[in-house]
Amino acid sequence: MAGWLTAMLTMAVAGREAVSQIGAFQVMELRAIIGMFLLYPLVRINGGFAGMKTAHPWRHIWRNTVHYGAQFGWLVAITMIPLAQVISIEFTMPIWTALLAVFFLGEKMNSWKIAAVVLGLVGVWIIVRPSADGVEPGQLISLVAAVGFSISVIFVKALTRTESVVRIIFWMLVIQGIIGLIPALLFWQPIPNNLWGWILLVSICGTFSHYCMARAMTFADATIVVPMDFLRVPLTALVGWLVYSEAIDVYTVIGAALILCGNLLNLRKSAPRVKQQAQI
């Protein structure tokens, strides 16, 4: 989880720096290409390309189509609004996931989950504070991205029943690389030399952050692992303040606190986690 937190904080800064000079489509395509080279040693350990064969190609395709759109929205949002706001709104993802799991995975909606959803919605309302002029585009994009990430999580949860962590990441890179190829070529720009370091950081963090989270789940229960991710809210606010001098307003603090409380309620009565026999 320390690896996950470090990767996600680094990617927030690296992603903002990269997208500020070249388009998000181009950054995501480079991330997929470089990420494949970074992942290759783990692919070799897990049986090579033959070991990456899947019986559920359409699940991977649907999952990565949605995830690609959400990741694109996230990269755009971090250039439009303060990092603390983006991450706070992103943390509604477990709440949307709980709602979607009821409809698509047949999970039960109990009183704790209902309370979590209500707290999350109130928290978002406080952060966004819609007025007669409407909602800031960056806030709306961030919210849509959070819903997209939650849909992706539902697909991942279904895939982990039959697929290894490495295989899921492998198909993520392949499919998203194919999806983004044409948009990236259409909006391609010359890459300044000073930008390659940021692009490499996005690729490393984007590839291995999810691997760190999945591996953490094999060593500890979700009720231990997931609350540790809540540290990302204050840590991202601190990074935004130190690197970009972004002020942290009281509305973001209150809204984030309500969202995190909702997540804790959602975890309180969650079913015991069944450890997965995922390959590494």
N, C-alpha and C positions, 0 to 999 in steps of 0.2 A: 504493500500500500504506500510505502514511502516512495517507491519507484513510480507508482501511478500518480501521486500528488506532484512529485517533481516534474514528471513528464507533462502533466496537464497545465501546470503553471508556466512552464517553459514554452509550451505550444501556444498559449494565449498571447505571449509577447512576440514570439517568432512569427506566428500567424498574422498578427497585426502589422508587423514590420514588412513582411513579404507582400501582403495584399495591398499595402499602401503604395507599392511601386509597380506591381504587376497584377493582373486579374486573378480572382479566386479560382476560375477554371484552370488556369495555367498552374497555379500553386498545387491544386489537388491532383492534376495529372502528373506533375513531377514527383509529388509525394507517393503516388501509386507505383511509378517506375522505380524510383530509388528504394522504396519500401520492399519491392520484390527482391532486389539484391540483398537487402538487409535480412530478409526472412529466409533466404535460401539455405543457410546452414541448418536451421531448424527443420526445413523441408527435407533435407538430406537425412537428418537423424530419424525422421518419421517415415522413411521408406521412399524418399524421392518423389518425383511427380506422379509415379504410379500409386503412391500412398495417398495422394490428394484426390483420388477419384471419389465422387459422391453419388449417392442414390437419390439425392433431393436437389437437383440443379435449380428448379424453379423457386424453391424456398430461398436459396442463395440469391437468385436474381431479384426477387421481390424485396428481400431484406436490404440488399445493397443499393437498389434503386431509391428506396426511401431514405436510407442512411446517407447516400450521396447528396440528396436534396437538403437533408438536415445539416450535414457538415458544411455545405455551401452557404446555407443561411447563417450558420454560426460564424463562419469566417467573415461574412459581410457585416454581421451585427457588431463584431468586436471593433470594427473601424468606425461605427456610427454612434455608439453609446458607451458609457464607462464600463470597464471590465467587470466591476462589482455587480452592475445591473444585469449584464449578460449571464454571469454565473448564477446569480440569485434566481433569475427566471428559468435558467436551465435546470435548476434543482426541483422544478415542478415535474420533471420527467418521471420519477417514481410514482407520483400521484396519477399522472395520465396512464402509466403502465398498469397500475392497480385497476383503474377503470376498464382499460382495454382487455385485461386478463379475464375479467368477468364475462365479456362477450365472446372472446376468441379462444380462451383456454378453459372456460367453464369454472373458474375459481369463484369463491363465494365473497359477497360484499357484506362485511359485518359492520357493527357500529363504529369500530375503531377506524376502519377504512373510510367510512362516510365522513367521520370527523376530520380525517387527514385530508380528504378532498376539499372540504369546506375551508379548512385553515389555509390550504394551498391557494385556493382561488382568492380568498381575502388578501393573502400576502401579495399575490400578483397585482391585485387591484390597487393596493397601497403603493407598490413600487411604480406601476405604470401611471396611476392617477389620471385616468382619461378625463379630458375636458371637452368643452364645446368645439374646440378646434380639432379634436380627435387624438389618437395615440401617436407617439413618435414612431416613424417607420422602423427604426432600429429595434425598438421594444417589441413591435408586432412580429418582425422577422425572427427575433430571438424566441418568442413564444411559439411560433409555428415550428421552429427548429426543435424545440423541446418536445413537442407532440410527435414530430418525426422520429426523434431519438427513441421515444417510448415505443413507437410501433416497431422500430428496429430491434429493441430489446425483446419484444414478444416473439419475433422471428428467431432471435438468437436462443431464447429459452427453449423453443421447439427444436432447434438444430442441435443443441448440446446433448439431446437424448441419444443421438446417433453419430455426431461428428466430434472430432477432436478440436481443441482450441486452435492448433496450427492450421488445420484444414479450413476452419471458418475464416481465419485471417487471410489465408492464401486466396480463397475465392473472393474475399472483400477487395483485395488489391487487384486481382484479375478483372473482376466485373466492373469495379469503379474506374479502372484504367480504360476499359473499353467504352463505358458510358461517357467519360469525360474527354475522349480523344478528339472528337470533332469540335466541340465547343472550345477546347483549349487551342486547337489549330486556328480556328476562326478569329480568336481574340489574342493570338500569340504576340508577345512583345519581346524585344531584346532584353536579356537578363543582365543587369549591372553586376560587375564582379563582386561588389560588396554584399550582394543579396544571396549569394550561394550558401553562405554560412547559415542564414536564417532558414533557407529552404531545406538544408540538410537537417536542421533541428526539427522542423515541422515533420519531415519524413521519419526521423528516428522516434520522435515522441508519438506521432500518429500511429506508427506500426506497433510499438512495444508497450504503449500505455494500456491498451486493452489486454495484452498478454499478461501484464503485471496484475491487473484486476482479476482476470480469470484464474491465475495461479494463486492469488491470495485466497480465493474462494475454496481452493483445495486444501488450504492449511487451517482455515478458521471458518466459523459459521458466518452467515450473512449478517446476523445481528451484531457481530463484532466488526466485520469488514466495512459494511455500508456506512455506519455512523462515522468512521474515520474519514470518509470522503467529504463529510460536512465541513472539515477543516478547510476545504478548498474555497469556501465563501469568504471567511476573514482573510485567508492568505492571499487570495486574488485581489481583494480590496487593498491589502497592504502593498502588493506589487504594483497595482494601478496608481497608488499614491506615491510610491518611491520612484517609479520609472516615468510615469506620465503626469504626476502632480494632480491626479484626479481626486476631487473632493468627495467624501462619503457623506451623503445627506441622511438625515434621520429617517426618512421614509424608506430608503433602501434597507437600512438596519432593521427597522420594525418589520417590513415585509419579508426580508430574508429569515428573520427569527420565526415568524409564523409558518413559513414554508418548511423550515427545518423541524419545527415542532410537529407539523403534519407528517413529515417523513418518519419521525421517531414513533408517532402513534401507529403508523402503517406497519412498522417493524415489530411493535410490541406484541401483537397477537399473530405474527406470521407463522406459518407452518414450519416445523423443523426442516432444515435443509438436508437433502440427501446428497452425500458427497459423490462427485462424478469421477469416473475413472478416465480422466482426460489424459491423452498422451502429451508429453512435453518434447 
